[in-house]
């Protein structure tokens, strides 16, 4: 463990995971510097040193600066990683790269997988680009990188609206804004996974503090929670007493409901490539220090943020199922 206050560089740091990492690092007394384009929430953390630059262009603001550790929340392509390493030179003792479980080539249904699963060999698409980005930063800083592979990140300040769909939907049922019968996808006992953004932020700072390297699936334990558990928690948190109507994978697929987005955290088990994406083994991350909030705490914290800032993610929210489409499917 590091026995001093870290000079910590955070790449990104003002949108979702990054702002939680900044808050965690500051709570632990570290000296934080931000590097980003200054285009999102630029007024956050005015007391910090804020360097401006572009991962796809000018990174000169990082030249001739040194840090004890770097946490990278926004790296996406191998070119960005190579450019970052060139700007920082070889003066980085530890680098935490937030990657994704999407780097895996295939996640067959009903199969638990760990960090040894085959990586996407391609060069296009989100998962493949992240996989190549992992390789690029490992080449630059061999044996100095923690590759953190989260699944769906959930909680306050989530710009996607994916996980937040569920507590919002039950809250709308509680107030009478929407029907008290909620359409639910697939099998209620089917395992699902996510990671509370607060837990992920604490883990990222923890691995930097302890100089931990390697690859880590950062998600709730495989098979610990089911879709039914999540929706029941949302029902309880909102007091909706809603009726939950479960519709099979086959019927949802036949109705061309979009997996993962229209009904978040649902992927048909017949999906040969990603049917088991929510079955990652996170035991290595747990051994390295990852800890989890309770399901109830995660749901209630997310709901509290949704209630306080109902339109905070309106501009970037994914297209979840509309009330009209849900009602149509329920009528069928």
C-alpha positions in Angstrom: 0.0 0.0 0.0 1.2 3.5 -0.8 2.2 5.3 2.4 1.7 8.8 1.0 -0.9 11.1 -0.6 -1.0 10.3 -4.3 -0.6 12.8 -7.0 -3.4 11.3 -9.1 -4.3 12.1 -12.7 -7.8 11.3 -13.7 -8.6 11.3 -17.4 -12.2 12.4 -17.8 -13.7 12.9 -14.3 -16.8 15.0 -14.8 -19.5 12.8 -16.3 -20.5 9.6 -14.5 -17.9 7.2 -13.2 -15.2 9.8 -13.3 -16.9 12.2 -11.0 -17.4 9.4 -8.4 -13.7 8.5 -8.7 -12.8 12.2 -8.1 -15.0 12.4 -5.0 -13.6 9.1 -3.7 -10.0 10.2 -4.2 -10.6 13.6 -2.6 -12.3 11.9 0.4 -9.1 9.8 0.8 -7.0 12.9 0.8 -5.3 12.5 -2.6 -4.1 15.4 -4.8 -6.2 15.2 -7.9 -5.5 16.6 -11.4 -8.1 16.4 -14.2 -7.5 16.1 -17.9 -10.4 16.4 -20.3 -11.9 18.5 -23.0 -13.9 20.7 -20.7 -17.1 20.1 -22.6 -19.2 18.3 -20.0 -19.8 19.7 -16.5 -16.8 22.0 -16.8 -17.8 23.8 -13.6 -17.3 20.7 -11.5 -14.4 20.6 -9.0 -13.3 24.2 -9.4 -10.7 23.7 -6.7 -8.7 21.2 -8.7 -6.0 21.6 -11.3 -7.9 21.1 -14.6 -5.9 20.5 -17.8 -7.5 20.8 -21.2 -6.8 18.6 -24.1 -8.2 16.0 -26.5 -7.4 12.3 -26.6 -7.7 12.5 -30.4 -5.6 15.6 -30.8 -3.6 18.0 -28.6 -2.4 16.4 -25.3 0.5 18.8 -24.7 -1.0 19.9 -21.4 0.3 16.6 -20.0 3.9 17.2 -21.1 6.6 17.6 -18.4 4.2 16.5 -15.7 4.5 13.5 -13.4 2.0 11.6 -11.3 2.0 8.7 -8.9 -0.9 7.0 -10.6 -3.3 7.5 -13.5 -7.0 6.5 -13.6 -8.4 6.5 -17.2 -12.2 6.7 -17.3 -12.5 7.7 -21.0 -10.0 5.8 -23.1 -11.6 4.0 -26.0 -9.3 3.4 -28.9 -5.7 2.0 -29.1 -4.7 5.3 -30.8 -5.9 7.3 -27.8 -4.0 5.1 -25.4 -0.8 5.3 -27.4 -1.1 9.1 -27.6 -1.7 9.3 -23.9 1.4 7.2 -23.1 3.5 9.3 -25.4 2.4 12.5 -23.7 3.0 11.0 -20.2 6.3 9.4 -21.3 7.5 6.6 -19.0 6.9 8.4 -15.8 3.7 6.6 -14.7 4.2 4.0 -11.9 0.6 2.7 -12.1 -2.2 3.0 -14.7 -5.8 2.0 -14.0 -7.7 1.6 -17.3 -11.5 1.3 -17.1 -12.3 -1.2 -19.9 -15.5 -3.4 -20.2 -16.7 -6.9 -20.1 -17.6 -6.3 -23.8 -14.0 -7.1 -24.7 -14.8 -10.8 -24.6 -15.4 -12.5 -28.0 -18.4 -14.6 -27.0 -20.5 -15.0 -23.9 -22.7 -18.1 -24.5 -25.9 -18.4 -22.5 -25.7 -20.2 -19.1 -21.9 -20.2 -19.1 -19.9 -18.4 -16.3 -16.7 -16.9 -17.7 -13.6 -15.4 -16.1 -10.7 -13.2 -17.3 -9.2 -16.0 -19.3 -12.1 -16.1 -21.8 -11.1 -15.3 -25.4 -10.9 -11.6 -26.3 -12.6 -10.1 -29.3 -9.9 -10.2 -32.1 -11.5 -7.5 -34.2 -10.8 -3.8 -34.7 -14.3 -2.4 -35.0 -17.0 -1.9 -32.5 -17.0 -0.9 -28.8 -15.7 -4.2 -27.4 -13.0 -4.8 -30.0 -11.8 -1.2 -29.7 -11.6 -1.5 -25.9 -9.7 -4.8 -26.3 -7.1 -3.2 -28.5 -6.9 -0.2 -26.1 -6.1 -2.6 -23.3 -3.3 -4.1 -25.4 -1.9 -0.7 -26.3 -1.7 0.6 -22.7 -0.2 -2.7 -21.6 2.5 -2.4 -24.2 3.3 1.2 -23.0 3.3 0.2 -19.3 4.0 -3.5 -19.0 3.1 -5.0 -15.6 1.9 -1.5 -14.4 -1.7 -1.6 -15.5 -4.9 -2.6 -13.8 -7.5 -3.4 -16.5 -10.9 -3.0 -14.9 -13.7 -4.6 -16.8 -17.1 -3.5 -15.5 -20.5 -4.6 -16.8 -23.4 -2.2 -16.7 -22.4 0.7 -14.4 -25.4 2.0 -12.4 -26.3 4.8 -10.0 -26.4 8.6 -9.7 -25.4 10.6 -12.7 -25.9 7.7 -15.1 -26.2 9.4 -18.5 -27.7 6.4 -20.3 -30.9 5.8 -18.4 -30.6 2.0 -18.8 -30.7 0.8 -15.2 -32.6 3.9 -14.1 -35.5 2.8 -16.4 -36.5 0.2 -13.8 -36.8 2.4 -10.6 -38.4 5.1 -12.7 -40.9 2.7 -14.2 -42.1 1.5 -10.8 -42.1 5.1 -9.4 -44.4 6.0 -12.3 -46.7 3.1 -11.3 -46.7 4.2 -7.7 -47.9 7.7 -8.6 -50.4 6.5 -11.2 -48.5 8.2 -14.0 -48.2 4.8 -15.8 -50.1 1.5 -15.6 -49.5 -0.5 -12.4 -48.8 -3.6 -14.5 -45.1 -3.6 -15.5 -43.8 -5.5 -18.4 -40.8 -7.6 -17.4 -38.5 -9.5 -19.7 -37.8 -13.3 -19.8 -37.4 -15.5 -16.8 -37.6 -13.9 -13.4 -35.0 -16.3 -12.0 -32.5 -15.6 -14.7 -29.2 -14.1 -13.2 -28.2 -10.6 -14.0 -25.2 -8.4 -13.1 -24.3 -4.7 -12.8 -21.9 -2.7 -10.7 -22.8 0.2 -8.4 -20.8 3.3 -9.6 -19.8 4.0 -6.0 -18.3 0.6 -5.6 -16.5 0.8 -8.9 -15.0 4.2 -8.0 -13.8 2.9 -4.7 -12.2 -0.1 -6.4 -10.4 2.0 -9.0 -8.9 4.2 -6.3 -8.1 1.1 -4.2 -6.1 -0.6 -7.0 -4.1 2.6 -7.6 -3.4 3.0 -3.9 -2.2 -0.6 -3.6 -0.4 -0.8 -6.9 -2.5 -3.7 -8.0 -2.2 -4.9 -11.6 -3.9 -7.4 -13.8 -7.3 -7.9 -15.4 -10.5 -7.8 -13.3 -14.2 -8.3 -14.1 -15.8 -5.7 -11.9 -19.4 -6.8 -11.6 -21.7 -8.2 -8.9 -21.0 -11.9 -8.3 -22.2 -14.3 -10.9 -25.7 -15.7 -10.2 -26.0 -13.6 -7.0 -29.0 -11.6 -8.3 -31.9 -12.4 -10.7 -34.1 -10.1 -12.8 -36.9 -10.9 -10.3 -34.7 -9.7 -7.4 -34.1 -6.4 -9.1 -37.7 -5.7 -10.1 -39.0 -6.7 -6.6 -36.5 -4.3 -5.1 -37.7 -1.5 -7.3 -41.3 -2.4 -6.4 -40.5 -2.2 -2.7 -38.4 0.9 -2.9 -41.2 2.9 -4.6 -44.0 1.3 -2.7 -45.7 0.8 -6.0 -47.3 -2.6 -5.3 -47.2 -3.0 -9.1 -48.2 -6.2 -10.9 -45.2 -7.6 -12.7 -46.1 -9.4 -16.0 -43.3 -11.6 -17.3 -43.0 -12.1 -21.0 -40.9 -14.8 -22.5 -37.8 -14.3 -24.6 -39.5 -15.9 -27.6 -42.5 -13.4 -27.5 -40.2 -10.4 -26.9 -38.0 -11.5 -29.8 -41.0 -12.1 -32.1 -42.2 -8.6 -31.2 -38.7 -7.2 -32.1 -38.1 -5.7 -28.7 -34.5 -4.4 -28.7 -32.3 -6.4 -26.3 -30.4 -4.4 -23.6 -32.0 -1.1 -24.4 -35.8 -1.2 -24.7 -35.9 -3.4 -21.7 -32.6 -2.9 -19.9 -30.6 -5.9 -18.5 -32.5 -8.2 -20.8 -30.6 -10.3 -23.4 -32.4 -13.3 -25.0 -30.8 -16.6 -24.0 -30.9 -17.6 -27.7 -28.4 -14.8 -28.4 -25.4 -16.9 -29.3 -22.8 -14.2 -28.9 -24.0 -12.3 -25.8 -26.6 -14.5 -24.1 -24.3 -15.1 -21.1 -22.8 -11.6 -20.9 -24.3 -11.2 -17.4 -22.4 -14.2 -16.0 -18.9 -12.8 -15.5 -16.9 -14.3 -12.6 -15.7 -11.4 -10.5 -13.9 -13.4 -7.8 -10.5 -12.0 -8.8 -11.7 -8.5 -8.3 -13.2 -9.5 -4.9 -9.9 -10.9 -3.9 -8.2 -7.7 -4.9 -10.6 -5.6 -2.8 -13.9 -5.0 -4.7 -16.8 -4.7 -2.3 -20.5 -4.4 -3.1 -23.4 -2.3 -2.0 -26.6 -4.1 -1.3 -29.2 -4.4 -4.0 -31.7 -2.3 -1.9 -29.1 0.4 -1.3 -28.2 0.6 -5.0 -31.9 0.9 -6.1 -32.8 3.4 -3.4 -29.7 5.6 -4.2 -30.5 5.5 -7.9 -34.1 6.4 -7.2 -33.2 9.3 -5.0 -31.0 10.8 -7.7 -33.8 10.2 -10.3 -36.3 12.0 -8.1 -33.9 14.9 -7.4 -32.8 15.4 -11.0 -35.6 13.8 -13.1 -34.3 15.3 -16.4 -30.5 15.2 -15.8 -30.0 12.5 -18.4 -32.8 13.5 -20.8 -30.4 14.4 -23.7 -28.4 11.2 -23.6 -30.8 8.6 -22.3 -31.1 5.5 -24.5 -34.4 4.7 -26.1 -36.1 2.4 -23.6 -39.5 1.0 -24.4 -42.2 3.7 -24.6 -45.4 3.5 -22.4 -47.5 3.0 -25.6 -45.3 0.1 -26.8 -45.4 -1.5 -23.3 -49.2 -1.2 -23.2 -49.5 -2.7 -26.6 -47.4 -5.7 -25.6 -49.4 -6.1 -22.4 -52.7 -6.1 -24.3 -51.4 -8.9 -26.5 
